[in-house]
Amino acid sequence: MSLVPPAAPTRFDLILFVVGATLLTGGLAGVLSTIPLYAASAVSSLVASVALFDGMVRNPPTE
């Protein structure tokens, strides 16, 4: 018997959510503030890359 319900999001679902939320937040910050869009996009891309690195290299899928 598993302790995690079958409908619960997995670690990789959360990583995909973080990537999308980070890129969206960076885009909105660049458009709605005085931060240049290229700078906000670059920073949000770096954060998203860290999340992907964690999910694909440091803790890769085993199944």
C-alpha positions in Angstrom: 0.0 0.0 0.0 1.4 3.4 -1.0 1.3 6.4 1.3 0.9 8.7 -1.6 -2.6 9.0 -3.1 -2.6 8.2 -6.9 -3.9 11.6 -7.8 -1.1 13.5 -6.0 1.4 15.4 -8.2 4.8 13.8 -8.5 8.1 15.6 -8.1 8.4 16.0 -11.9 4.9 17.5 -12.1 6.0 20.1 -9.5 9.2 20.8 -11.5 7.2 21.5 -14.6 5.0 23.8 -12.7 8.0 25.7 -11.3 9.4 26.1 -14.8 6.2 27.5 -16.2 5.5 29.7 -13.2 9.1 31.0 -13.2 9.0 31.9 -16.9 5.5 33.5 -16.6 6.6 35.5 -13.6 9.7 36.7 -15.4 7.8 37.8 -18.4 5.2 39.6 -16.4 7.9 41.3 -14.3 9.6 42.5 -17.5 6.4 43.8 -19.1 4.7 45.4 -16.0 7.8 47.0 -14.3 10.8 49.0 -15.2 13.0 45.9 -15.3 14.0 45.4 -19.0 12.3 42.4 -20.5 15.6 40.8 -21.6 16.9 41.0 -18.0 13.8 39.5 -16.4 13.7 36.8 -19.1 17.3 35.9 -18.5 17.0 35.6 -14.8 13.8 33.6 -15.0 15.4 31.3 -17.6 18.3 30.7 -15.2 16.0 29.7 -12.4 14.0 27.4 -14.7 17.3 25.8 -15.9 18.2 25.1 -12.3 14.9 23.4 -11.7 15.3 21.3 -14.9 18.9 20.4 -13.9 17.7 19.2 -10.6 15.0 17.1 -12.1 17.0 15.6 -15.0 20.6 15.4 -13.7 20.7 15.4 -10.0 17.6 13.4 -9.4 16.7 11.7 -12.7 13.6 9.6 -13.3 14.1 5.9 -12.4 11.1 4.4 -14.1 
